[in-house]
Amino acid sequence: MEISFINDELSDNIDEVLAFAKKNELKYIELRRIDGKPVEQLTKDMAFALSEKIANSGILVSALATSFFKEKADEQSVDAQKEKFASVMDLADIFGAPNVRIYSYLKDETISLEDLGKRLDVFSQMALERGLNLLLENDRDCCIDTISQMHQLLDLYGFSNIFPLLNLGETIASGDDFSPQELQDVVNKCLYFHIKDYDADLKRWVVLGEGHADYEPIFADKKNDKAVIFSLDTGTGYPEDLKMSLNILQSFEDDEED
């Protein structure tokens, strides 16, 4: 497994992010917000300048953590969404990022899994033409908010380039009551995980290991798979929490190697 982290969990200043990655011997960073601007809103000129700086540091971009589809399904026309998505793919190309994070639209009881799958398939095909993977994250505010729904959608459509972006902390926060087999079925499809812990009693995000999201079986299952990326996303808003979570994740990785 490889470790990445969402950049603005530490800082939206790219120099600070790159220095932290190099200090902690990390090969990857995940871009979400730079200088106060969401990554999908960067101009191409801004992206080229940032990409050159990142490349010169020897760090790779593991994914663009966009908020694509975290909106009402009818907020924009399909053509407008396609135009916006084409710009996101251009940015992914500039950064050399093989993965783009997406959501499943804000909750809407009128959208069935079949409807959602048909909508996502349009963008899956666009990404496929560019050699990009789409990482579909579970979120309590979106149509895909449970392990079961994620499993059903991906089984129903069998996308070749849409993979679950499993956020186990989010399942705890949403009160998702999933079975071990349901979890394993989704884990088996994952290439990428957002490592985010949640304390269900305190109802807040916490440092890795302090909450109720049990990642250890997933770490054990994926530890030898170098194609899998674990990206830290603490959600607490405190850079020190990211540093502590990274230390815990790295110590677990070291224990597994011993």
Protein Blocks (a to p, Z undefined) as FASTA:
>chain_A
ZZdddfklmoccfklmmmmmmmnopabdcdfbgghiafklpcfklmmmmmmmmmmnopac
fbdcdfehiacfklpcfklmmmmmmmmmmmmmmnopabdcddebjadfkbcfklmmmmmm
mmmmmmmmnopacdddddfkbmblcfklmmmmmmmnopakbccdddfklmmmnopacdfk
lmmmmmmmpcbdcdddddfklopaddehiambdfklmmmmmmmmmkbccdddehnopakl
mmmmmmmmmmmmmmmmZZ
